[in-house]
Amino acid sequence: MTSPGRGVSEFARETGLSREAIDKAFRPGGNPTIAPLNTATKALGLKLRLVPHKAA
């Protein structure tokens, strides 16, 4: 989840999320809410974007 060279502790400081919240939200089956997901993607230099699902 973190970029190369960045540990969970540093990522937690950058995002303001606790290590526990990061672990809980992003472990398999963690089911994060939109707030920590948006915070994490922003810290990674990414933008969360929702688009309509197109029928096949």
N, CA and C atoms as an extended XYZ file, in Angstrom:
168
Properties=species:S:1:pos:R:3:atomname:S:1:resname:S:1:resid:I:1 pbc="F F F"
N         0.812       -1.192        0.000 N   MET     1
C         0.000        0.000        0.000 CA  MET     1
C         0.855        1.255        0.000 C   MET     1
N         2.011        1.190        0.597 N   THR     2
C         2.861        2.378        0.624 CA  THR     2
C         3.772        2.379       -0.581 C   THR     2
N         4.265        3.554       -0.935 N   SER     3
C         5.185        3.640       -2.057 CA  SER     3
C         6.556        3.162       -1.621 C   SER     3
N         7.428        2.808       -2.567 N   PRO     4
C         8.756        2.338       -2.211 CA  PRO     4
C         9.480        3.354       -1.336 C   PRO     4
N        10.117        2.867       -0.282 N   GLY     5
C        10.871        3.742        0.599 CA  GLY     5
C        10.047        4.386        1.704 C   GLY     5
N         8.765        4.127        1.729 N   ARG     6
C         7.897        4.732        2.746 CA  ARG     6
C         7.284        3.625        3.586 C   ARG     6
N         7.509        3.668        4.891 N   GLY     7
C         6.940        2.670        5.786 CA  GLY     7
C         5.564        3.081        6.257 C   GLY     7
N         4.916        2.170        6.935 N   VAL     8
C         3.563        2.428        7.424 CA  VAL     8
C         3.555        3.579        8.431 C   VAL     8
N         4.570        3.649        9.287 N   SER     9
C         4.609        4.735       10.278 CA  SER     9
C         4.687        6.103        9.606 C   SER     9
N         5.541        6.226        8.601 N   GLU    10
C         5.655        7.499        7.881 CA  GLU    10
C         4.363        7.818        7.141 C   GLU    10
N         3.784        6.805        6.529 N   PHE    11
C         2.521        6.998        5.813 CA  PHE    11
C         1.429        7.444        6.775 C   PHE    11
N         1.408        6.859        7.962 N   ALA    12
C         0.417        7.243        8.982 CA  ALA    12
C         0.598        8.711        9.371 C   ALA    12
N         1.846        9.141        9.562 N   ARG    13
C         2.088       10.554        9.905 CA  ARG    13
C         1.637       11.480        8.771 C   ARG    13
N         1.924       11.104        7.532 N   GLU    14
C         1.550       11.939        6.384 CA  GLU    14
C         0.043       12.076        6.225 C   GLU    14
N        -0.663       11.015        6.511 N   THR    15
C        -2.111       11.023        6.276 CA  THR    15
C        -2.921       11.437        7.494 C   THR    15
N        -2.326       11.330        8.676 N   GLY    16
C        -3.079       11.595        9.893 CA  GLY    16
C        -3.903       10.402       10.332 C   GLY    16
N        -3.769        9.281        9.621 N   LEU    17
C        -4.456        8.053       10.008 CA  LEU    17
C        -3.547        7.279       10.957 C   LEU    17
N        -4.120        6.564       11.899 N   SER    18
C        -3.303        5.748       12.799 CA  SER    18
C        -2.847        4.490       12.066 C   SER    18
N        -1.765        3.894       12.561 N   ARG    19
C        -1.297        2.625       11.986 CA  ARG    19
C        -2.402        1.573       12.071 C   ARG    19
N        -3.122        1.595       13.180 N   GLU    20
C        -4.199        0.628       13.376 CA  GLU    20
C        -5.318        0.829       12.355 C   GLU    20
N        -5.655        2.091       12.093 N   ALA    21
C        -6.713        2.389       11.112 CA  ALA    21
C        -6.280        1.965        9.712 C   ALA    21
N        -5.009        2.183        9.395 N   ILE    22
C        -4.498        1.773        8.082 CA  ILE    22
C        -4.566        0.260        7.957 C   ILE    22
N        -4.089       -0.436        8.970 N   ASP    23
C        -4.109       -1.896        8.943 CA  ASP    23
C        -5.540       -2.428        8.841 C   ASP    23
N        -6.429       -1.899        9.640 N   LYS    24
C        -7.816       -2.357        9.646 CA  LYS    24
C        -8.504       -2.097        8.306 C   LYS    24
N        -8.275       -0.924        7.743 N   ALA    25
C        -8.965       -0.549        6.508 CA  ALA    25
C        -8.420       -1.263        5.277 C   ALA    25
N        -7.109       -1.501        5.234 N   PHE    26
C        -6.498       -1.966        3.991 CA  PHE    26
C        -6.005       -3.405        4.010 C   PHE    26
N        -6.303       -4.138        5.068 N   ARG    27
C        -5.976       -5.561        5.038 CA  ARG    27
C        -7.049       -6.274        4.207 C   ARG    27
N        -6.772       -7.469        3.740 N   PRO    28
C        -7.794       -8.204        2.981 CA  PRO    28
C        -9.082       -8.318        3.791 C   PRO    28
N       -10.178       -7.963        3.191 N   GLY    29
C       -11.474       -7.990        3.854 CA  GLY    29
C       -11.718       -6.807        4.773 C   GLY    29
N       -10.849       -5.780        4.712 N   GLY    30
C       -10.932       -4.645        5.621 CA  GLY    30
C       -12.106       -3.721        5.391 C   GLY    30
N       -12.568       -3.598        4.170 N   ASN    31
C       -13.733       -2.783        3.840 CA  ASN    31
C       -13.607       -1.328        4.324 C   ASN    31
N       -12.641       -0.565        3.791 N   PRO    32
C       -12.459        0.820        4.242 CA  PRO    32
C       -13.635        1.708        3.839 C   PRO    32
N       -13.883        2.735        4.631 N   THR    33
C       -14.888        3.724        4.261 CA  THR    33
C       -14.248        4.702        3.287 C   THR    33
N       -15.030        5.560        2.715 N   ILE    34
C       -14.540        6.488        1.692 CA  ILE    34
C       -13.508        7.476        2.250 C   ILE    34
N       -13.648        7.900        3.501 N   ALA    35
C       -12.742        8.905        4.058 CA  ALA    35
C       -11.290        8.424        4.118 C   ALA    35
N       -10.985        7.277        4.752 N   PRO    36
C        -9.588        6.857        4.761 CA  PRO    36
C        -9.089        6.453        3.377 C   PRO    36
N        -9.953        5.930        2.549 N   LEU    37
C        -9.555        5.580        1.194 CA  LEU    37
C        -9.152        6.826        0.420 C   LEU    37
N        -9.937        7.886        0.521 N   ASN    38
C        -9.627        9.140       -0.157 CA  ASN    38
C        -8.342        9.758        0.403 C   ASN    38
N        -8.176        9.727        1.717 N   THR    39
C        -6.978       10.266        2.354 CA  THR    39
C        -5.738        9.513        1.883 C   THR    39
N        -5.818        8.192        1.840 N   ALA    40
C        -4.679        7.377        1.424 CA  ALA    40
C        -4.332        7.598       -0.043 C   ALA    40
N        -5.333        7.641       -0.909 N   THR    41
C        -5.039        7.834       -2.327 CA  THR    41
C        -4.427        9.207       -2.569 C   THR    41
N        -4.903       10.219       -1.862 N   LYS    42
C        -4.345       11.566       -2.008 CA  LYS    42
C        -2.878       11.591       -1.573 C   LYS    42
N        -2.562       10.928       -0.472 N   ALA    43
C        -1.180       10.885        0.023 CA  ALA    43
C        -0.260       10.159       -0.949 C   ALA    43
N        -0.812        9.239       -1.726 N   LEU    44
C        -0.032        8.511       -2.718 CA  LEU    44
C         0.038        9.243       -4.057 C   LEU    44
N        -0.557       10.428       -4.123 N   GLY    45
C        -0.541       11.198       -5.361 CA  GLY    45
C        -1.559       10.714       -6.370 C   GLY    45
N        -2.582       10.029       -5.891 N   LEU    46
C        -3.627        9.505       -6.765 CA  LEU    46
C        -4.924       10.244       -6.513 C   LEU    46
N        -5.831       10.128       -7.442 N   LYS    47
C        -7.129       10.768       -7.326 CA  LYS    47
C        -8.204        9.694       -7.432 C   LYS    47
N        -9.073        9.654       -6.446 N   LEU    48
C       -10.169        8.703       -6.444 CA  LEU    48
C       -11.276        9.252       -7.346 C   LEU    48
N       -11.715        8.440       -8.282 N   ARG    49
C       -12.715        8.900       -9.229 CA  ARG    49
C       -13.762        7.815       -9.424 C   ARG    49
N       -15.014        8.198       -9.319 N   LEU    50
C       -16.115        7.277       -9.557 CA  LEU    50
C       -16.705        7.573      -10.915 C   LEU    50
N       -16.933        6.543      -11.691 N   VAL    51
C       -17.528        6.707      -13.013 CA  VAL    51
C       -18.701        5.759      -13.155 C   VAL    51
N       -19.666        6.116      -13.985 N   PRO    52
C       -20.817        5.224      -14.169 CA  PRO    52
C       -20.374        3.871      -14.714 C   PRO    52
N       -21.011        2.844      -14.235 N   HIS    53
C       -20.750        1.500      -14.732 CA  HIS    53
C       -21.535        1.337      -16.032 C   HIS    53
N       -20.857        0.919      -17.066 N   LYS    54
C       -21.523        0.730      -18.367 CA  LYS    54
C       -21.956       -0.711      -18.500 C   LYS    54
N       -23.190       -0.910      -18.931 N   ALA    55
C       -23.709       -2.265      -19.149 CA  ALA    55
C       -22.951       -2.898      -20.301 C   ALA    55
N       -22.713       -4.198      -20.186 N   ALA    56
C       -21.947       -4.918      -21.213 CA  ALA    56
C       -22.704       -5.024      -22.516 C   ALA    56
